[in-house]
Amino acid sequence: MPMTNEDLQKFLSETQVAVISTVDADNHPRSAPIWYEWEDGAAYLFTGRRTLKWRNIERNPHVSLCLDLREVPYRSAIVEGIAEEVDRPLYDLVLSMSTRYYGEEKGRAFAEGYRENSPDVVIFRITPENIASFESDE
């Protein structure tokens, strides 16, 4: 059954590795694991400008982001929308994500590599056009 809006927003705000799906130059789907931060009704992510996922997004910004909890009770959400580059401080976003994913000490150390706003890294937002969710009753 679908999650309530309140449960969905809580689920999207949890720390999980998501899977982003893009469309490549041959119109084939490509998926990759990625960190994200749910903020103000959108997912924020970062990647290298030379990655396949970013090159695919530049060609076709339609993406999906899949989050799933793989333990009972099962929960999942698929966010479909448009990815667009956003201008915000890279270090702040990476620090927020890395401390959530790695913990305080390791997260701060990881984020140091992103202290400078590198032109080789892009921050992007997925604004949902549709969100499908599922929650088991077990």
SVG drawing of the C-alpha trace seen along z (x, -y; Angstrom):
<svg xmlns="http://www.w3.org/2000/svg" viewBox="-2 -29 43 38">
<polyline fill="none" stroke="black" stroke-width="0.4" points="0.0,0.0 1.2,-3.6 2.7,-5.5 0.9,-8.5 2.4,-11.8 3.8,-12.2 5.4,-8.7 6.7,-9.3 8.4,-12.6 10.0,-10.9 11.2,-8.0 12.7,-10.4 14.6,-12.2 16.2,-9.1 19.9,-8.3 19.9,-5.7 21.8,-5.0 19.5,-5.6 19.8,-4.4 19.5,-7.0 18.4,-6.0 19.2,-8.1 18.9,-7.5 22.1,-7.1 22.8,-8.3 21.4,-5.0 18.1,-5.5 19.1,-2.7 18.5,-3.0 21.6,-3.4 21.4,-3.1 24.0,-3.9 24.0,-4.1 24.2,-7.7 23.9,-9.7 21.2,-12.3 19.7,-14.8 16.0,-15.4 15.3,-19.1 12.3,-21.3 10.5,-18.7 13.4,-17.8 16.5,-15.6 19.9,-17.2 22.9,-15.2 26.4,-15.8 28.6,-14.0 31.6,-14.6 30.8,-16.4 32.6,-13.7 30.5,-10.8 28.2,-8.9 25.2,-9.9 25.9,-13.6 26.6,-13.3 23.2,-11.5 21.4,-14.1 22.8,-16.9 21.4,-15.1 18.1,-14.1 17.2,-15.5 14.4,-13.0 15.5,-10.7 14.2,-8.5 15.6,-8.0 14.7,-4.8 15.0,-4.3 14.2,-1.1 14.4,0.4 15.4,4.0 14.3,5.2 10.8,5.9 8.6,3.9 9.6,3.1 9.3,-0.4 10.2,-2.1 9.8,-5.3 10.5,-6.1 10.9,-9.8 10.5,-10.7 11.4,-14.2 13.7,-16.6 17.3,-17.0 18.8,-20.4 22.1,-22.0 21.9,-24.2 24.2,-26.8 25.0,-26.2 28.1,-25.7 29.6,-22.3 31.4,-21.8 28.2,-22.5 26.2,-19.9 29.0,-17.3 29.6,-17.8 25.9,-17.4 25.7,-14.2 29.0,-12.7 28.5,-13.1 25.1,-11.5 26.4,-8.6 29.8,-8.1 29.4,-9.6 31.0,-12.7 34.7,-12.0 35.0,-10.1 32.4,-12.4 34.3,-15.5 37.5,-14.0 35.7,-13.0 34.2,-16.5 37.6,-18.2 38.3,-16.9 35.4,-19.2 36.3,-22.4 37.0,-24.2 34.1,-24.6 35.6,-22.4 34.4,-23.1 34.7,-19.3 31.8,-18.6 28.2,-19.5 25.3,-19.8 21.9,-19.0 18.4,-18.8 15.6,-16.4 12.3,-18.1 9.6,-15.4 6.9,-15.2 5.6,-12.0 6.4,-9.9 5.3,-6.3 5.6,-4.7 5.0,-1.3 4.9,-0.2 4.3,3.4 2.0,4.1 4.3,6.6"/>
</svg>
